[in-house]
């Protein structure tokens, strides 16, 4: 008889569960893979409970009772995951701007993840939207930068990871050569030309769930 999940030893099942997005706070608890697996069978429910018990001890500093039907480790873990800052442990339901899968308070988000607005990246570092939001027709081989959005003053503000912007600036300016890279007038005209090109192509860059697409 071929092996099934019910016949695998716990250590292998724990390794499998590590791929079930146990740290992804963007997933609704009621639809989380851990909860779905716990509802499959009594055996798998016990395995999920033990796995989440270890997560609670290691990351939440919570020692669940060994007995008690009212305390379910997987529910406690999923609740902790979505209501606690993963960096400082304070109560928070806020998600990190650059990583919506991470529950992160505003103070930790500002301290741990250096960011800048799209406007700052364009005006301060003279990078166009085609330079920043890749891959595209101009830079088909460049990977996407880490980015996200948040609401401020009733509008949506697009943020980018500062280290990624600086690395992209070095790459683009290296392609232009030292003369053009130092010519701020040329760089401004280049950004304006790229804006006209984007308008002519009638495309717009949008971000949803931390993922941007043209």
N, C-alpha and C positions, 0 to 999 in steps of 0.2 A: 504494500500500500504506500503510495507516495506521501511524503510529509505534508502536514497542513499547519496552519498557525496554532491550532490547538495542541499539536504534538511537539512543537519546537521548544527547546529549553528556554528559561526566562532570560538568560544573558543575550541570546540571539534575538528574542522578541524585544528586549530593551534597545538593542542596536537598530532594529527595524523602526521602533517608535521614535527614535531620534530623527527620523526623516518625515515625521508627521506634523511638521511645523509646530513643535511644542513651545517655541518662544515667539510665535507670530501673534502680536496683539491686535492686528488688523482683522483677524478672523472672528466672526461673532461666536461667542461660546456655545450657543445652541447648535451651530453648524460645524464646530471644530472636529477635525479628524479623530482626536482622542476620545471625544464624547461619542462619536459614531461607532468607533471600535469597541468602546466599553459596552455598548448596547448590543453587540453581536452575540456574545455568549457569556455564561457565568465565568468560564476560565479566563477569557480575554478581559473581562471586567476586572478580575483580580489582578491580572498582569498590569493593566493600565493603572489601577489603584496603587500598586507597588512602585511603578515607574514615577507616577506623580508624587508619591510620598517622598521619594528620593529628591525630586526637583524642589519640593517645598522645604526640605531640610537644607539643601545646598544653597539655594538662591533666595528663598524667602525667610530663612531662619525660623521656620515654623516646624514644630515636631507634632505631627498628627497623632491622635490617640490610636492605640493598637486595636481597640474595639469601639463599637458605637456605630449603629447604622445611620445615624443622622449626619455624621461627618463623612463626606465623600471627597477623597483627595483630589480627584480630577476636577471636580467643581470648584474646590478651593483654589487649586492652581490656576484655572482659567479666570477666576474672579481676581486673583492677585495679579495676574498677567496684565489685565486691562484696567486696573485701578491703582497701580503702584508704579512710581518712577523706577525704571530698571537700573538707574545709575546711583540714586541717593536713597531710595527706599521710602520716600515720602509719598503720601497719598496724592494721586494725580490720574486723570483720565486723558490727559493731553498726549498727542502723538508727536514724535520728533518731526520737524519740518522736512528733513531730508530722508527720513526713514519712517513711513507710516506704520511699519510693523513693530515699532519700538515705543512703548509708553514712556514718556520723558517730560518732566516738568520744564517750565520755561527757563529757569535758572540753569539747569543742567544742559539743556539744548544749546543755550548761548555759550556756555563754557566749554562744552565737549566738541561742538561741531562748528568750526569757523565757516561763516557764510557771508555772502554779499548779494545785493539785489541785482537783477538783470540790468537795471539802469546804471548801476555803479560799474558793472563789468564792461558795459558799452562805452560810457563816458570817461571813466578813469583809465581803463586798460585798452581802449580803442579796438575792441573786438565786436564784430558784427553778429547778428543773430545766426547767420550761416556758420560763423566760426564757433559759436557757443552750442548750438543745438544740432548735434551730429548724431548719426551720419546723414549726409544729404548730397546733392549733386556736386557741390563744391568740394566737400571733404567726405567722399564715400567710404574711406577706410578708417576714419576716426571714430572711436567709441563714444557713446553718450556720456555726458557729464552728470554727476550726481546733482539732483535738483528736487525742488518741492515748492509748494505754495502755502500761503496762509492768508487769512483775511485781516485787513487792517483798514480802519476808517471806512468800512462799508465796501471795500474793493479787494480784489485778489492780487497779492504781491508774489512775484516769482523770485525764488531764491536759488542760488547755486553754491556748491561747495567751493570755498575760497581757494584751497590748494589746487583743485582741478582747474579753476579759471587761470591761475598763475602758470600752471603747467601748459595749458592751452595757449596762453599768451606767448610763452617762450617758443612753442612749436610754430605758431603762425608767424611771429616776427622773425624766426629763423628762416622760414620759407621766403619772406620778403627781402631779407638781406639787411645789413646794418644801416645802410643809407635810408631806405624807406621806413625801417622800424623806428628810426629816430625823428622822422619828419611827421610831426603831429598834424600838420595841415593835410598831408597825403593820407594819413590814417583816418582822419575825419571824413575826407572825400570818399575813401574806400568804404567806410561804414555806410555813408549815404547812398553810394552806388549799389551796395548790397540790399539796402532797404528798397530801392526802386526795383531791383530785380525780383525781390520777394513779392512786391505789390503787383508787378507785371505777371508773375506766375500765378497770382491769386491763391496763395497758400497761407496758412496760419499755423503757428506752433501752439499746441495745446497740451496741458499737463493734467493727467488724471491718475490719482493713486500713486504719485511719485514717478510716473512714467510719462515721458513726453513724446509726442508724435506730430509730424507735419501733416 
